[in-house]
Amino acid sequence: MVETITKEDLKEIKNDLKYIKDHMVDIDSILSEEDKAAIKEARKELKEGKTSPLSDVKRELGTKSE
């Protein structure tokens, strides 16, 4: 059995898809507990001065520093 889709049906589907797209959550913007812990640790290390500027790391590796 073949179902016929009308132009009105297509318009409704298009509107539904637009609504879904407008209300989707970007999965990359959701942080896992592991991500949150890593960020917390990185902030702590930064505050304690345990980090190195990227330019120093590039120089140590012998790559260009931009």
Buried (B, 14 or more C-beta within 10 A) or exposed (E): EEEEEEEEEEEEEEEEEEEEEEEEEEEEEEEEEEEEEEEEEEEEEEEEEEEEEEEEEEEEEEEEEE
